Amino acid sequence: MSSVLEIRALKWVPLALAAAVALSGCARDGFYHDRNLDYTEAAPAPPLVLPETRNTQRYRDALPVPQAATQGTRLDEAAEIRPPQSLAIGSGLEPEYVERREVGDQTWLVVAADTGTVWPQLEEFVRSRQLNVLQSSASQGVIVTSQGEIRLQSALRAGSSEVRCESGGQTMASCLDALESHLSARSASVSVSSSWTAQRLTDEQTLQVRQQGEEWEVVIPQPVDRVWAELNHYLELDFAQEGQRDLLASEPSSHEFLVEYMTETERNRNPLQIVFSADVRKMSQEIRLALQPDGDQTILRAINASERAFSADDQRELLERVSGYLR
């Protein structure tokens, strides 16, 4: 009797195998379709192409961004350093929407907005003044009028722009004054913080803090005059605490600054270290910040100008703080 039951059970084995194979096919093409499999062989669709018969006058850039004089080439090998905080965070140096920079007889404006935001404001300025426009190029960032040229380019700091008004290479003071008033009046309608933050998140690293032997230096891929003007502006604002950090002198002809600075090493001395030290109080020291042109880039160095010790860590600390003005 048991042998008969075994024979009947074996008859159902082929039928069970066939059912399993059939059901496995349902996972792909039947009721139990697995949609995840649809994307394994997905291919990108061709880009949308407008017909050749279209009216080209109806299509233009909604917000043209000038490409001339961008932030500079990217440096592939950068030192692994702690990224400095934005000037708007913790330092008390909230940038104005429009600020002036000056080196020698050259003066220009720095606007806390990217070039794509500033360009329409320059076009509006030209229209409101009814200036005779001879040439206008958003890609080159230039508007040429019968009175002079208005030029727009990216500034050293991320998310900001530089505006110049010149005639024959010389600054036109009256034009620059009018532009400053025009741009300042429109600052309320521009979301500076949002454009500033968005640009900072996408901006490429343009500074390189590197060690040469036992010395630290900063490589800035910008001309020395522009770098000096930017550092001079922020050092005047930030280095104004006597005994802590103070700007003592600035020399545009030699591209140098003399500062008084208390290093982090000195600030962190504990009472026991002070007792067993020749100095019974925490003291600052004089340091020269020297800018050296190197082709199309600038080298920033911090040189001890006092008799107090100035270690490599102290040097790097100060350079990181000062180079943070340019980020």
C-alpha positions as CSV (number, residue, x, y, z in Angstrom):
1,M,0.0,0.0,0.0
2,S,2.8,2.4,0.8
3,S,4.5,1.8,-2.5
4,V,1.3,2.8,-4.3
5,L,1.1,6.1,-2.4
6,E,4.8,6.8,-3.2
7,I,4.1,6.3,-7.0
8,R,1.1,8.7,-6.9
9,A,3.2,11.4,-5.1
10,L,6.0,11.1,-7.7
11,K,3.4,11.7,-10.4
12,W,2.9,15.3,-9.1
13,V,6.6,16.3,-9.1
14,P,6.8,17.3,-12.8
15,L,3.5,19.3,-12.5
16,A,5.0,21.2,-9.4
17,L,8.2,22.0,-11.3
18,A,6.2,23.3,-14.3
19,A,4.1,25.5,-12.1
20,A,7.2,27.0,-10.4
21,V,8.7,27.9,-13.8
22,A,5.4,29.5,-15.0
23,L,5.0,31.6,-11.8
24,S,8.6,32.8,-12.0
25,G,7.8,34.2,-15.4
26,C,5.0,36.2,-14.0
27,A,7.4,38.3,-11.9
28,R,8.6,39.8,-15.2
29,D,5.6,39.8,-17.5
30,G,2.6,38.7,-15.6
31,F,0.5,39.8,-12.7
32,Y,3.5,40.0,-10.4
33,H,5.5,42.4,-12.6
34,D,8.6,43.9,-10.8
35,R,8.9,47.5,-12.0
36,N,12.5,47.8,-10.7
37,L,13.6,45.7,-13.7
38,D,12.3,48.4,-16.1
39,Y,15.2,50.7,-15.3
40,T,18.1,48.3,-15.7
41,E,18.2,49.0,-19.5
42,A,17.0,52.6,-19.4
43,A,18.7,55.0,-21.8
44,P,18.7,58.8,-21.8
45,A,16.3,60.5,-24.2
46,P,17.7,62.8,-26.9
47,P,17.7,66.5,-26.0
48,L,14.8,68.7,-27.0
49,V,15.5,70.5,-30.3
50,L,13.4,73.4,-31.6
51,P,12.4,73.3,-35.3
52,E,14.5,75.3,-37.7
53,T,11.4,77.4,-38.7
54,R,11.1,78.9,-35.2
55,N,11.2,82.7,-34.7
56,T,14.6,83.3,-33.1
57,Q,13.4,86.7,-31.9
58,R,11.1,85.1,-29.4
59,Y,13.9,83.2,-27.6
60,R,16.7,84.8,-25.5
61,D,18.5,84.2,-22.2
62,A,16.1,85.1,-19.3
63,L,19.0,86.1,-17.1
64,P,22.3,86.5,-19.0
65,V,25.5,86.0,-16.9
66,P,28.6,87.7,-18.1
67,Q,31.5,85.3,-18.6
68,A,34.3,87.8,-18.7
69,A,37.0,87.9,-16.0
70,T,35.7,85.0,-13.9
71,Q,36.9,84.0,-10.5
72,G,40.1,82.5,-11.8
73,T,41.4,79.0,-12.6
74,R,40.9,76.2,-10.2
75,L,43.9,75.0,-8.3
76,D,43.9,71.2,-8.3
77,E,46.2,70.7,-5.3
78,A,45.0,72.6,-2.3
79,A,46.1,72.2,1.3
80,E,43.8,70.3,3.6
81,I,42.7,73.2,5.8
82,R,39.7,74.0,7.9
83,P,37.3,76.1,5.8
84,P,37.0,79.6,7.2
85,Q,33.7,80.9,8.4
86,S,31.8,83.4,6.3
87,L,32.4,87.0,7.3
88,A,28.7,87.2,8.1
89,I,29.1,84.5,10.7
90,G,30.7,85.4,14.0
91,S,33.0,88.1,12.8
92,G,30.6,91.1,12.8
93,L,31.7,91.9,9.2
94,E,28.4,91.9,7.4
95,P,29.2,93.2,3.9
96,E,27.2,96.1,2.6
97,Y,25.3,95.6,-0.7
98,V,27.5,98.2,-2.4
99,E,31.0,99.0,-1.3
100,R,34.0,100.9,-2.8
101,R,37.5,99.7,-3.5
102,E,40.4,101.9,-4.4
103,V,44.1,101.4,-5.4
104,G,46.0,104.5,-6.6
105,D,43.8,106.4,-9.0
106,Q,41.6,103.4,-9.7
107,T,38.2,103.1,-8.0
108,W,35.4,100.6,-8.4
109,L,32.3,99.2,-6.7
110,V,31.9,95.7,-5.2
111,V,28.3,94.5,-5.1
112,A,27.2,91.7,-2.9
113,A,25.3,89.9,-5.6
114,D,26.4,87.7,-8.5
115,T,26.9,89.1,-12.0
116,G,23.6,87.6,-13.3
117,T,21.8,89.7,-10.7
118,V,23.8,92.9,-11.3
119,W,23.7,92.9,-15.1
120,P,20.0,93.8,-15.4
121,Q,20.4,96.6,-12.9
122,L,23.2,98.1,-15.0
123,E,20.9,97.9,-18.1
124,E,18.2,99.6,-16.1
125,F,20.7,102.3,-15.0
126,V,21.5,103.0,-18.7
127,R,17.9,103.2,-19.7
128,S,16.9,105.5,-16.7
129,R,19.8,107.9,-17.6
130,Q,18.9,107.7,-21.3
131,L,22.5,107.2,-22.2
132,N,23.5,106.7,-25.8
133,V,24.5,103.0,-26.0
134,L,27.0,102.1,-28.7
135,Q,27.6,98.5,-27.6
136,S,26.2,96.1,-25.1
137,S,27.4,92.6,-24.4
138,A,26.2,90.5,-21.5
139,S,28.7,87.7,-22.3
140,Q,31.6,90.2,-22.0
141,G,30.0,92.2,-19.2
142,V,30.4,95.6,-20.9
143,I,28.2,98.5,-21.9
144,V,29.8,101.1,-24.1
145,T,28.2,104.5,-24.2
146,S,29.2,107.8,-25.8
147,Q,30.2,109.0,-22.3
148,G,32.3,106.0,-21.2
149,E,32.3,102.3,-20.4
150,I,30.5,100.3,-17.7
151,R,32.2,97.0,-17.0
152,L,31.0,94.1,-14.9
153,Q,33.0,91.1,-13.7
154,S,33.1,88.6,-10.8
155,A,34.8,89.9,-7.6
156,L,37.3,88.0,-5.5
157,R,34.7,87.1,-2.9
158,A,32.2,84.4,-3.9
159,G,28.8,85.6,-4.9
160,S,29.9,89.2,-5.4
161,S,30.6,91.4,-8.5
162,E,32.8,94.3,-9.4
163,V,31.5,97.3,-11.4
164,R,33.7,99.9,-13.1
165,C,32.9,103.1,-14.9
166,E,35.8,104.3,-17.0
167,S,36.8,106.5,-19.9
168,G,40.1,105.9,-21.5
169,G,41.2,103.6,-18.7
170,Q,40.5,106.3,-16.1
171,T,37.8,106.1,-13.4
172,M,34.8,108.4,-14.0
173,A,33.9,109.6,-10.5
174,S,30.5,111.1,-11.4
175,C,29.4,107.9,-13.2
176,L,30.6,105.8,-10.3
177,D,28.7,108.0,-7.8
178,A,25.5,107.7,-9.8
179,L,26.0,103.9,-10.2
180,E,26.5,103.5,-6.4
181,S,23.3,105.4,-5.7
182,H,21.3,103.4,-8.3
183,L,22.5,100.0,-7.0
184,S,22.1,100.9,-3.4
185,A,18.5,102.0,-4.0
186,R,17.8,98.5,-5.4
187,S,19.4,96.5,-2.6
188,A,16.1,96.2,-0.8
189,S,14.6,94.3,-3.7
190,V,17.4,91.9,-4.0
191,S,17.7,88.8,-1.9
192,V,21.4,89.2,-1.1
193,S,21.7,86.4,1.5
194,S,20.1,83.8,-0.8
195,S,22.2,84.6,-3.8
196,W,25.3,84.9,-1.6
197,T,24.8,81.5,0.0
198,A,23.9,79.8,-3.2
199,Q,27.0,81.1,-4.9
200,R,29.2,80.1,-2.0
201,L,27.9,76.5,-2.1
202,T,28.8,76.2,-5.8
203,D,31.9,78.3,-6.0
204,E,35.2,76.5,-6.8
205,Q,38.1,76.8,-4.3
206,T,40.3,79.6,-5.6
207,L,42.8,79.9,-2.8
208,Q,45.6,77.5,-1.9
209,V,47.2,77.5,1.5
210,R,50.5,75.6,1.2
211,Q,53.7,75.0,3.1
212,Q,57.1,75.8,1.6
213,G,59.7,74.2,3.9
214,E,58.8,75.5,7.4
215,E,56.9,78.5,6.1
216,W,53.2,78.8,5.1
217,E,51.9,81.0,2.3
218,V,48.6,81.6,0.4
219,V,48.4,81.4,-3.4
220,I,45.7,83.7,-4.7
221,P,44.9,83.4,-8.5
222,Q,44.2,87.1,-8.9
223,P,46.2,90.2,-9.7
224,V,48.0,91.8,-6.8
225,D,46.2,95.2,-7.0
226,R,42.8,93.6,-6.7
227,V,43.9,91.5,-3.8
228,W,45.5,94.4,-2.0
229,A,42.4,96.5,-2.3
230,E,40.2,93.8,-0.9
231,L,42.5,93.0,2.0
232,N,42.9,96.6,2.8
233,H,39.1,97.1,3.0
234,Y,38.6,94.2,5.4
235,L,41.7,94.7,7.5
236,E,40.5,98.2,8.2
237,L,37.2,96.8,9.4
238,D,38.4,93.7,11.3
239,F,41.8,94.7,12.6
240,A,40.6,97.5,14.8
241,Q,40.9,96.0,18.3
242,E,44.0,97.4,20.1
243,G,46.0,94.8,21.9
244,Q,44.2,91.9,20.0
245,R,44.5,92.7,16.3
246,D,45.2,96.2,14.9
247,L,46.1,97.5,11.5
248,L,49.1,99.8,12.0
249,A,50.1,100.7,8.5
250,S,49.3,99.9,4.8
251,E,51.5,100.6,1.8
252,P,49.9,100.1,-1.6
253,S,53.1,100.8,-3.5
254,S,54.9,97.8,-1.9
255,H,51.6,95.8,-1.3
256,E,52.3,95.3,2.4
257,F,50.4,95.7,5.7
258,L,51.9,96.0,9.2
259,V,49.5,94.6,11.8
260,E,49.6,94.0,15.5
261,Y,48.2,90.5,16.3
262,M,47.9,88.3,19.3
263,T,48.3,84.7,18.2
264,E,46.1,81.8,19.3
265,T,49.1,80.3,21.1
266,E,49.4,83.5,23.2
267,R,45.7,83.8,23.8
268,N,45.5,80.3,25.1
269,R,48.3,80.5,27.6
270,N,47.1,79.3,31.0
271,P,47.9,81.0,34.4
272,L,50.6,78.4,35.1
273,Q,52.4,79.1,31.8
274,I,52.2,82.8,32.5
275,V,53.8,82.4,36.0
276,F,56.8,80.5,34.6
277,S,57.2,82.9,31.7
278,A,59.2,86.1,31.3
279,D,56.0,87.8,30.2
280,V,53.5,88.3,33.0
281,R,50.7,89.2,30.6
282,K,49.4,88.1,27.2
283,M,50.9,90.3,24.5
284,S,50.5,90.9,20.8
285,Q,53.3,91.3,18.2
286,E,53.9,93.1,15.0
287,I,53.7,91.1,11.8
288,R,54.1,92.1,8.1
289,L,51.5,90.8,5.6
290,A,53.3,90.9,2.3
291,L,51.7,90.4,-1.2
292,Q,54.1,89.4,-4.0
293,P,52.9,89.3,-7.6
294,D,53.7,86.0,-9.4
295,G,52.4,86.2,-12.9
296,D,48.6,86.3,-12.9
297,Q,48.5,85.2,-9.3
298,T,49.5,86.7,-5.9
299,I,51.5,85.1,-3.0
300,L,50.5,86.2,0.5
301,R,53.0,85.7,3.4
302,A,53.1,86.6,7.1
303,I,56.5,87.7,8.3
304,N,57.4,88.2,11.9
305,A,58.5,91.8,12.6
306,S,59.0,91.5,16.3
307,E,61.3,89.7,18.8
308,R,58.6,87.4,20.0
309,A,58.3,83.8,18.8
310,F,56.2,83.2,15.7
311,S,55.7,79.5,15.0
312,A,54.5,77.9,11.8
313,D,51.2,77.2,13.4
314,D,50.9,80.9,14.4
315,Q,51.7,81.8,10.8
316,R,49.1,79.5,9.3
317,E,46.5,80.7,11.8
318,L,46.9,84.3,10.7
319,L,47.1,83.5,7.0
320,E,43.9,81.5,7.2
321,R,42.1,84.3,9.0
322,V,43.2,87.0,6.5
323,S,42.7,84.8,3.3
324,G,39.2,84.2,4.6
325,Y,38.3,87.7,3.6
326,L,38.7,86.6,0.0
327,R,36.4,83.6,0.0
